[in-house]
Structure formats: C-alpha cells, structure tokens
Amino acid sequence: MDASQRLGTLDAHVQDLTHMEPNPLGYNSGCGSTSDTYEPLIDLSLEIDTVDSLPFALQSFTKVETIDAMFRCDNCKEEVSMEKQLMLDQPPSVAAFHLKRFKTDGIFVQKIDKHVDFPLELDLQPYTVPNQDIVTLKYDLYAVVVHIGFSSTSGHYYCFIRSAPNTWHKLDDSKVAFIFPRCAEIF
C-alpha cells in the first residue's frame, strides 16, 4: 500500500468516526404528515451571532422554524405551510462542531470576535431524533481550535488538546506547552 492509499484509508476512517446525519423534519399541521430528509455531514456548522454557548448554538440549530412558502403536501395534496426542524438522526462516535465566526453582508466579511462557552462534557440527546434506542450521548471535550486575527483571509490557528482528564496542552506550530488545568478554562 503506497502513501496515498494509506491517506485515503485514514481519511475514510476519520469521516466514518465523525459522520452525523441531520434529519430535517418537515411537518404539515393540517393533516399531520411529516417529511424526512437525511443529509450526511462531517461536522455541524453552528451560528454563534446571537448565542454565547455551544448548548445554546445547538438549541438554535434544532429549533422549529416556520417556512414562509407554501408547499404541496404529498399526503393530502393540499397547499400548506410547513414547519422545519433539524435533528441529529445518527449521532457520531466523535462529534465535531464548527462555530461560524465570520459573517458577510454580501460585500464585507466580519469576524464575530466573542467568547463562546462550551462544557467539558456535552449531552447530544436533546438534539437527536426522539425515540431512539440510544442509552447515552455524552461526549467529552478533547480539542479546541482557535483563530486569532481579524479576517477569514489572515490570522493564525493554534489548538488546545486534552490528553488526559486534567491534562491540557497548547499546540502552536512547532511549540507544545502544558497548560495548567485552571488556565484551560480561558479558551
């Protein structure tokens, strides 16, 4: 097996570990029918403009939305308004979240430069399709990627990695530093 084949195998394994399927549930309040659509993805991209924590970003991602357009219901054949809700259908072994730190008005790109809290343990059960035979969906935080800079086209990335329950390291290019547990709370 050459290097490109090994990389392909590793890439497929990583994608399999982080696979999530959001399930947009469409609901017709007139006849009560639902429409399910499944879309595989590797991470969840979460809006943070109006929230200050990862759980609130997940609540926003999974909230019920009313669609302003009219749709023809496959069940009753009537023109109806719809509600839509995104929920996780197949929770992954490893959950990855992308916090949308840049927004655009069509011309300018602006960085959303604010602190977003995230727990060291996260339960994904409230954000999944109900009635699944899943006992627990608790995930432990083990990595955080940080961007410093003012735009999406410039800046610097570094990360914090948890290698044991109370052991964190900062990885910044070729530098690796131990972070005291109380200092790890700052990121």
N, C-alpha and C positions, 0 to 999 in steps of 0.2 A: 504494500500500500504506500503510495507516494504522499508527500506533504499536503497536496491539495485534496486528496481523498480523505486524509485524516481530518483536515479542517472542515470538510463537508460533513463528516460524521459528527464531529464535535458541534458544529452549528445546528445540525438536526437534533441532537440530544438537548442542547440548550433550548431550542424552540419548543421541544416536547415538554420540558420541565416548566416552562413559563407560559404554556398555552392557556388562554382564557377564552371563553365564548360568552360575550354579552348576548342576552336574549331580549331584543326589543319586543315587548308585548303590546300589540295593538288591541284596543278594547272598544266595541260598539255598545254604547249604553242602551241603545234601542232594543236590540234582540239579545244582547248579552254574549255575542260571539267574540272570540279572540283570534288574533292572527300572530303567529310566532315566526320570527326570523332569527337565524343564527349566523353570527359572524365571528370567525376565529381571529384572535389577535395575540400579540406577544406581551403587550403592556396596556394599562389603562391610562389614557391621557386625561388628566383632570384639570378643570378650570379652577383657578385659585383667586381670581379677581375679587370675589365677594365673600370668600371664606378665610378662616385663619387656622384651620387644622385639616389633617388628612381625613379623619372621620366626617367632618362637615363637607369636604370635597366629594367624598363618596356618597353622602346623602344627596348632594346636589346632582351628582351623576345619575342616581337611581330614582329621582323624584318623578312623579307622574306629570306629564306635560299634555296640555290640550293642543291638538293640531288645528290650526285656523282654516285649513282647506276641507272641502267635502270629499268623501270617498264613497265608492260603490261597495257595499258590503257583499262579500261572496256568499254569505249565508242567507240574508233576507232580500238581497238585490236592491235595497233602498239606498238613496244618497244620505250619508250620515257624517256627523263629525266624529273624530276619533281621539282617544287618549293614548299616549305612548309612554312606556316606561322601560328603561334599560336595566336589566338584572343579569348577574352572572349565572350562567347555566352550568358550566363545568369549571369549578374552581381549580386553580393550578397547584402543583407541588410547591412552586416558588412564585410568589406574586411580585410583579414589578409595576411601579406607578411612576408616571411621568407628570410632573407638575408643570402646567403651561405657564411659564414665567415671561413669555413675550406675547404682546398683543399688537394688532395693527388696526389702523383706521382706514386702510387702503393705500395710504401714502407713507406714513411713518410707522416704524416699529418701536415700541416702547417696552422696556423691561419692567415687570411687576416685581419690584425690589422690596419685599416684605418678608417677615418671619412667618413660617407656616409650621405649626406644632404637629408632631407625629408621635404616636405612642411606641414604646419598645415592644409591645405586643398588640396585635390588631386582630379582631374577630371579623371575618368576612361574611358570617352567617346572615346579618341583616341586609346584605346587598346581593343575596343569591335568590334564585327562584325558590319559592316555598315548596314544602312537601317533598324534600329530597331526603334520602336515607344517609345523610351526612352527619356524623356524630359531632365533630368539631371542625371548625375552620379557623383556628387560631394560628397566627403567623408571628414569628419573632423577627424584629428588625435586625438586619446584619450588615447593611451597607447604605450609605448616603452619598450621592454625587453632588458636588457644589460647584456653581458657576460664579466667578467674580468677574465683573466687567459691566459695561453699560449697554452693550448691544448684543444681538444674536450673531453678529459677524466678527466680534472681537471679545477677548477676555481669556480667562484661564479656568480650567477644570481641575479639581482635585477631589479626593474622596476619603470617607471615614469607613473603616471596616471593623466589624466586631468579630474577633477570632475566638472568644470565649464569653461566657455570660457577663463578666465585668471587665473585659479586656478589649479596648478600642485602639486602633492605630490610624494615623493620618498618613495617606499616601499622596505625595505631591511630587510628580515627576520621579526623579531618582531618590527622593528623600522619603524615609519611612520613620515615623515618630510614634512612640507610645503616648496615648492620651489618658490622663488620669480620669477615672470614672465620673467625678463631679464636673470635669471640664467637657465631657462628651455631651452634656446637656445643652451646650451653647449652639450646636448645629441643629 
